[in-house]
């Protein structure tokens, strides 16, 4: 009887590998990416009722010059490339050149569901809506008085991250700044 349960125990223990004191994201995705029945269509994120398609947009195309100006930012974004090859685009507030909002996409996985899978890693995880689209606030280490990350689901398999940081003399809430930009950007994305 004890030996019969041993393979199950070994399987369970091999699924929860810790990295730096936390379950690694890759393992979390495989553990919670489906429901208890193994249904791969199981989703933690709310559905997207009016999907957009941002898969073909580059990071600096996510916010038009007109939309950036309407949100209080300089019209042209600055393309930034990460060491891993991923790209994002950053815009500076018109009146605070040391502040910024940066946008990047995730269009290759399961949309906002990816953030829900990892929600226990974010001390500031909070659900809300932006322009009728499901969104979460989730910043590693938690949002502070200077920076915040929000993630907006624009299709079942796509989301956009709005990273916001304030300038030294900027009197604003970084999460409010990110939401303000998202509210004008998301409705302007191409329809799916």
C-alpha positions, -999 to +999 in steps of 0.1 A: +000+000+000+028+024+008+047+016-024+015+022-045+014+058-034+051+064-039+049+072-077+022+098-070+042+114-042+073+116-065+053+131-093+038+158-071+071+167-055+088+169-089+063+195-100+071+221-074+107+232-079+117+262-059+139+289-074+151+316-050+125+306-024+095+308-048+080+283-072+095+289-106+071+306-131+076+278-157+065+252-131+036+274-119+023+277-155+023+239-160+007+233-126-021+258-129-024+262-167-054+237-167-081+228-143-082+196-122-097+177-152-068+187-174-089+210-195-065+232-214-092+258-221-096+265-184-089+303-178-084+323-147-087+357-164-121+372-172-131+369-209-124+397-234-157+407-249-145+430-277-111+416-287-083+437-303-054+424-324-020+439-315+001+410-328+013+429-358+020+462-340+055+471-330+059+485-294+060+522-306+029+517-327+008+509-296+004+546-288+000+570-317+014+606-314-021+619-311-030+595-284+002+601-266-005+638-266-040+633-254-026+614-224-001+642-216+030+626-231+055+636-259+042+623-292+072+601-301+081+570-282+116+557-277+122+521-287+141+501-261+156+466-265+161+443-236+191+419-233+168+390-241+158+407-274+123+417-263+113+453-271+092+480-254+085+516-262+087+545-237+071+579-237+080+608-215+054+632-199+053+666-216+062+684-183+084+658-165+112+644-188+124+621-160+091+603-158+078+577-183+053+552-194+065+521-213+044+496-233+051+461-244+030+432-255+026+395-248+009+379-278+024+344-279+008+327-248-026+327-231-033+364-226-040+379-192-044+343-179-006+344-176-007+371-150-034+352-130-013+321-129+015+340-112-007+363-090+008+351-057+041+365-068+027+401-069+019+417-035-002+444-052-023+421-075-056+439-080-083+433-106-102+461-124-112+472-159-097+496-184-120+509-211-142+478-207-112+454-208-100+431-180-069+444-163-047+437-133-022+458-114+008+436-106+043+448-098+070+425-085+078+439-050+045+458-052+037+492-066+054+521-049+050+559-049+073+560-080+064+530-102+035+507-111+027+480-137-007+473-151-016+446-176-046+448-199-061+418-217-071+428-252-078+393-266-079+358-251-043+353-262-029+389-260-022+415-233-004+448-230+018+459-201+018+496-192+048+504-169+047+538-153+073+556-134+072+592-121+097+620-124+113+634-093+090+664-091+060+648-107+030+650-084+009+620-096+002+584-088+021+560-110-008+536-113-032+564-122-007+575-148-006+540-163-044+537-163-048+571-179-026+560-208-042+526-211-077+542-212-068+562-244-045+535-259-066+503-257-097+516-276-075+527-304-059+493-310-071+475-342-102+453-338-097+416-341 
